[in-house]
């Protein structure tokens, strides 16, 4: 089988480090599964997911000279998407495919955080100004 980016191959875990695992593929070639490519969840220790000597299926992400980047999580088959057979009746009596709620992107979360933060600071400033006499209040000297 040709070793090219995008292909799924089988290999044997030869060494586990704190940043990933080295896998020996056919023809004696060795690639690295970076810790971020081990699982879909946060990986604190690669040993929780892999053992030395274990045979695994990996996807070749990239080949750069002698370096081969591998991914265990990309090699897993994803469950098939909805085939469109499940429909839900909405309040108007129409049948529509239910929409899944997508998780907010980092930029959306950051934007919401900044907006909330600005609102809180504005409220705090208003309260503080009112206790001091606020804008436009005159002090009698």
C-alpha positions as CSV (number, residue, x, y, z in Angstrom):
1,X,0.0,0.0,0.0
2,X,1.3,3.4,-0.9
3,X,2.2,5.7,2.0
4,X,0.5,9.0,1.2
5,X,-1.4,11.7,3.1
6,X,-5.0,10.8,3.7
7,X,-4.6,7.0,3.7
8,X,-5.5,4.9,6.7
9,X,-2.8,2.4,7.6
10,X,-2.2,0.0,10.5
11,X,0.9,0.2,12.7
12,X,2.3,-0.8,16.0
13,X,2.9,1.7,18.9
14,X,6.6,1.5,19.7
15,X,7.1,4.3,22.2
16,X,4.8,6.7,24.2
17,X,6.0,10.1,25.3
18,X,4.4,13.0,27.1
19,X,3.7,14.7,23.7
20,X,2.4,11.7,21.7
21,X,3.1,8.2,20.5
22,X,5.4,6.8,17.9
23,X,4.0,4.2,15.6
24,X,5.9,1.9,13.3
25,X,4.2,1.4,10.0
26,X,4.9,-1.0,7.1
27,X,8.3,-0.9,5.5
28,X,9.8,0.1,8.9
29,X,8.6,3.7,8.6
30,X,7.8,5.5,11.9
31,X,5.3,8.3,12.4
32,X,4.1,10.4,15.3
33,X,0.6,10.6,16.7
34,X,0.6,14.0,18.4
35,X,-1.3,14.1,21.7
36,X,-3.9,16.4,20.1
37,X,-4.6,13.7,17.6
38,X,-5.1,10.8,20.0
39,X,-8.8,11.3,20.9
40,X,-11.7,13.6,20.5
41,X,-11.6,14.4,24.2
42,X,-8.9,16.2,26.3
43,X,-5.9,13.9,26.7
44,X,-3.8,14.5,29.8
45,X,-1.8,11.3,29.5
46,X,-1.3,9.3,26.3
47,X,-1.0,6.1,28.4
48,X,-4.7,6.4,29.2
49,X,-5.5,5.7,25.5
50,X,-2.6,3.7,24.1
51,X,-0.2,1.0,25.2
52,X,3.2,0.2,23.8
53,X,3.0,-2.8,21.5
54,X,-0.6,-2.2,20.6
55,X,-1.7,-2.4,17.0
56,X,-3.7,0.7,15.9
57,X,-5.3,2.1,12.7
58,X,-4.1,5.6,12.0
59,X,-4.6,8.2,9.3
60,X,-1.5,9.7,7.6
61,X,-2.1,13.5,8.0
62,X,1.1,14.7,6.4
63,X,4.5,13.5,5.2
64,X,7.4,15.9,5.3
65,X,10.6,14.2,4.3
66,X,11.3,11.6,7.0
67,X,8.6,13.0,9.3
68,X,5.1,11.5,9.2
69,X,2.2,13.1,11.1
70,X,-0.4,10.5,12.1
71,X,-3.9,10.8,13.6
72,X,-5.8,8.2,15.6
73,X,-9.0,10.2,16.0
74,X,-9.2,11.0,12.3
75,X,-8.9,7.3,11.4
76,X,-11.9,6.4,13.4
77,X,-15.0,6.0,11.3
78,X,-17.6,8.7,12.2
79,X,-21.2,7.7,12.7
80,X,-23.2,8.3,9.6
81,X,-25.1,11.6,9.4
82,X,-28.9,11.6,9.6
83,X,-30.3,10.1,6.4
84,X,-33.1,12.7,6.4
85,X,-35.7,10.2,7.6
86,X,-36.2,11.7,11.0
87,X,-38.6,14.7,10.8
88,X,-40.3,16.7,13.5
89,X,-43.6,18.5,13.4
90,X,-43.2,22.2,14.3
91,X,-45.9,24.4,15.9
92,X,-47.2,25.4,12.5
93,X,-47.9,21.8,11.5
94,X,-45.0,21.6,9.0
95,X,-42.7,18.6,9.1
96,X,-39.1,19.7,9.1
97,X,-35.8,18.1,9.9
98,X,-34.8,19.0,13.4
99,X,-31.9,21.4,13.5
100,X,-29.0,20.5,15.6
101,X,-27.6,23.1,17.8
102,X,-24.0,23.9,16.9
103,X,-21.5,24.8,19.6
104,X,-20.4,28.4,19.4
105,X,-17.1,29.1,17.9
106,X,-14.2,30.6,19.9
107,X,-14.8,34.0,18.2
108,X,-18.5,34.0,19.2
109,X,-17.7,33.1,22.8
110,X,-15.0,35.8,22.9
111,X,-17.4,38.4,21.5
112,X,-20.1,37.5,24.0
113,X,-17.6,37.7,26.9
114,X,-16.4,41.1,25.8
115,X,-19.9,42.4,25.4
116,X,-20.9,41.1,28.9
117,X,-17.7,42.5,30.4
118,X,-18.3,46.0,28.9
119,X,-21.9,46.0,30.2
120,X,-20.7,45.0,33.7
121,X,-18.0,47.7,33.7
122,X,-20.5,50.3,32.5
123,X,-22.9,49.3,35.3
124,X,-20.1,49.4,37.9
125,X,-19.0,52.9,36.7
126,X,-22.6,54.2,36.9
127,X,-23.0,52.9,40.4
128,X,-19.6,54.3,41.5
129,X,-20.3,57.7,39.9
130,X,-23.7,58.0,41.6
131,X,-22.1,57.4,45.0
132,X,-19.5,60.1,44.4
133,X,-22.0,62.5,43.1
134,X,-21.8,61.5,39.5
135,X,-21.3,63.7,36.5
136,X,-22.6,67.2,36.6
137,X,-23.0,67.3,40.3
138,X,-21.6,70.5,41.9
139,X,-19.6,70.5,45.0
140,X,-20.1,73.4,47.4
141,X,-16.8,74.8,48.4
